[in-house]
Amino acid sequence: MWSSTFEMLIVAMKYREVFVVLSGRDNLYKNPPNSEDWEKVEKICEKLEVFSTTTLYFSASRFPTANIYFPKICTRRLVISNLLSSPYDYIRKIMLEKYKKY
């Protein structure tokens, strides 16, 4: 989940100019992301990167043992704690929703 969201946002950021062109060419596309939206995406990607790398790390290991995954889980827990006290409301809201879900 985290990994796929992170990857989609990274790809979207690579094509951010396309959204502007699309809004100029397609009358049905009326609400392209603005600069504030892109700033939010960048901040969210910074935060999701740790989850993406941890997920990839675990999926690459056939037999993850406690000595391998415990430090990663502790890092994730610290990141979650920091995100829940983030100065950005949208990041706190996203993290609270995901934290409650999982």
Buried (B, 14 or more C-beta within 10 A) or exposed (E): EBBEBBEEBBEBEEEBEEBEEEBEEEEEEEEBBEEEEBEBBEBBBEBBBBBBBBBEEEEEEEEBEEEEBEEBEEEBEEBBEEBEEBEBEEBBEBBEEBEEEE
